[in-house]
Amino acid sequence: MAGVPTVDGNGNIYYNAIQQYNTGAGESFYQHDIVDSWLVKVAPDDSSKKSSYSVLVSVTAPGSLPAPGANDQCLTAFAETQLPWPPSPTAVPPASPCGTMRPALNAAPAIGADGTIYTVTRTHLLDGVNRYGGIAAINPDLTPKWWTSFRNRLNDGCNNDAGTFPGALLPANGTPGGCRLGTTPGVDPAQNTQPAGRVLDDSSSSITVTPDGSILYGSYTRYDFARGHLLKFDSVGHFTGAYSFGWDSTPAIYQHNGTYSIVIKDIEYGGGPQFGSYCNVEALCPPRNNGPFFITQLDPNLNIEWKFQSTNNQACTRNSDGSITCVPNSSGNQWINIGFEWCINAPVVDQNGVVYANSEDGNIYAINQGGTLKQNLFLDLALGAAYTPLAIGPDGKVYTENKGMLFVIGK
């Protein structure tokens, strides 16, 4: 079983399954291609059916690249010995077999109002450099509707002049942290191609379907300091835009006044080579500072409506007697003077528009529309906690996790 099961309004359960070849001692999950993978549907009467992803990705949405075949050649990435990337304006990285297109390991299927099932997919091989993912739209009878690619969707990679290329976060080409001088603006430096939203199996992102039938997915991108992108597609698979944060995040939806808003965490990563400008060699790709950390609300066109920043610098712990002790962050703490990261993969919004989100400072925050603090409640300090979603019940109680415990909040 791969990922989270989903239930539709009629009680049908949908989940993904992958069959892999037996691996030898010391062999990774990615060393050999898979046998096959399926979307499985289990009805309330316990009957079931399944459909192979080899079929489900066979219908290409208009304007999309087709899904690559298992034996097709997919681009990998340039070697660190060739830094700064790309090695030349016309350089092409090595290619290798793509592997079979399959569902992402940790993602849940999503179901639209018309019963369409949406799943996020990727080719099995090339882990660590894989840039071949997409979304499969599937009819309720498990026949393919369309598949749309995440490749060639973005344009905010390398840039000639820092601050002048729209959306680019990288320093200017030829400067420290920038791409090699002369590089084509907009490209992913690791591949010298138009950037793709990436699907990583250790991501906790799942698809969200909006009230107008659009599809949102929080993808990974490395070249923007690992911020990723929130990708948006319409109901027939056309790419309609992206917001410049999306990694490891599943958006929440707030419906209001005949429209809707999109709520996500929005984090500026930094603090080590793994967050360098586009590679893991700090001398050539210097990292940025950590933070700031926001909860951000977007309109349907992915324009910012408001932001709420994490600013607490008190590190608190819950004692065995239930009391709470708080001290200012010390200089050895990575969060000093910048607040704490939002420790969730999905916030939740109540019917009044109040947003609930957990922070690594151990608090759950209630945030008013407009981005002002309504209330916060300390649960327990949990630095590095799992990125789990919040949920809200019909009675308004909020369910969340912190430090390995389930908390139910409300009256």
Secondary structure, DSSP 8 states (H G I E B T S, - for coil): -EEEEEE-TTS-EEEEEEEE----TT--TTSS-EEEEEEEEE-TTS-EEEEEHHHHT-SB-TTS-----TTSEEE----GGG-SSSSSTT----EEE---EEE-SS---EE-TTS-EEEEEEESS-TTT---EEEEEE-TTS-EEEEEE-TT----S--SSTTTSTT--S--TTSTTS--TT--TT-BTTTTBS---B--TT-----EE-TTS-EEEEEB-STTTT--EEEEE-TTS-EEEEES--TT---EEEEETTEEEEEEEEE---SSGGGBSSSS-TTTS-B-----EEEEEE-TTS-EEEEEE----EEEEE-TTS-EEEEE--TTSTTTTT---B--SB-EE-TT--EEEEBTTSEEEEE-TTS-EEEEEE----TT----B-EE-TTS-EEEEETTEEEEE--
